């Protein structure tokens, strides 16, 4: 994965999160478009809530996708777990017992 392979592509999928405070698991529907090698836009829909959209900046460092946005849902460093032409799986969290874990699974639309 690199910024060039993401540029001018559209993806959709799910974000599954487990929080570190024992409050359970959360799932959100995610849509992402990568406009350029550094900018994109995403939509997030949790449960029955209305979806909301916002812009983000991003970069890639080897197997790490770094998303910069102020809303908090996708912000941070995501480790690439699986990647092929039409699917990527990313994980965020330390992997420690009881720690926060986020798994972002996306399939290419265009």
C-alpha positions in Angstrom: 0.0 0.0 0.0 1.2 3.5 -0.8 -0.3 6.9 -1.4 -0.2 6.4 -5.1 -2.3 3.2 -5.0 -4.9 5.0 -2.8 -5.0 8.2 -4.9 -8.4 8.8 -6.7 -10.0 5.6 -5.3 -13.2 5.1 -3.3 -13.6 2.5 -0.5 -16.4 1.4 1.9 -16.6 -1.0 4.8 -16.7 -1.2 8.6 -14.9 0.0 11.6 -15.1 -2.4 14.6 -13.8 -1.0 17.9 -13.4 -2.5 21.4 -12.8 0.1 24.0 -10.3 -0.3 26.9 -12.9 0.5 29.6 -15.1 -2.6 29.1 -18.0 -0.7 27.6 -18.3 -3.1 24.7 -17.9 -3.1 21.0 -18.9 -0.5 18.5 -19.4 -0.9 14.7 -19.6 2.0 12.2 -20.1 2.0 8.5 -17.3 3.8 6.8 -16.9 5.4 3.3 -13.7 6.9 2.1 -12.5 8.7 -1.0 -8.8 9.5 -1.4 -8.7 12.5 -3.7 -5.0 12.9 -3.9 -1.8 11.5 -2.5 -2.4 13.3 0.8 -6.1 14.4 1.1 -9.4 12.6 1.3 -13.0 12.6 2.7 -14.8 10.1 4.8 -18.3 9.3 6.0 -19.1 7.6 9.3 -22.4 6.1 10.3 -22.9 4.5 13.8 -26.1 2.5 14.4 -29.2 4.6 13.9 -27.4 7.9 13.9 -27.3 10.0 10.7 -24.0 9.7 8.9 -21.5 12.6 9.0 -18.7 13.5 6.7 -15.4 15.3 7.1 -12.1 15.8 5.3 -8.8 14.3 6.3 -5.1 14.3 5.4 -3.1 11.1 5.3 0.3 9.6 4.6 1.7 6.1 4.3 4.9 4.9 6.0 5.7 1.4 4.8 2.9 -0.7 6.5 1.4 2.2 8.4 -1.5 4.4 7.2 -1.5 7.6 9.1 -4.8 9.5 9.1 -4.9 13.1 10.4 -8.5 14.3 11.2 -10.1 16.1 14.1 -13.2 14.0 14.6 -11.4 11.1 16.2 -13.0 8.1 14.5 -10.2 7.3 12.1 -7.4 9.6 13.4 -4.1 7.9 14.1 -1.7 5.2 12.9 -3.2 2.1 11.3 -1.1 -1.1 10.8 -1.7 -2.8 7.5 -2.8 -6.4 8.2 -4.0 -7.4 4.7 -3.9 -5.8 1.3 -4.7 -6.7 -2.2 -6.1 -4.7 -5.1 -9.7 -4.6 -3.8 -9.5 -5.0 -0.1 -7.5 -3.7 2.8 -7.6 -4.5 6.5 -6.0 -2.1 9.0 -5.7 -2.4 12.8 -5.1 0.2 15.5 -4.2 -0.5 19.1 -1.3 -2.0 21.0 -2.7 -5.6 21.0 -2.4 -5.6 24.8 -4.9 -7.6 26.9 -8.0 -5.3 27.5 -6.6 -2.4 25.5 -8.4 -0.5 22.8 -8.5 -2.2 19.4 -9.9 -0.9 16.1 -10.2 -3.0 12.9 -10.9 -1.1 9.7 -12.0 -3.4 6.8 -12.4 -1.7 3.4 -13.3 -2.9 -0.1 -12.6 -0.9 -3.2 -15.6 0.6 -5.0 -13.7 2.5 -7.7 
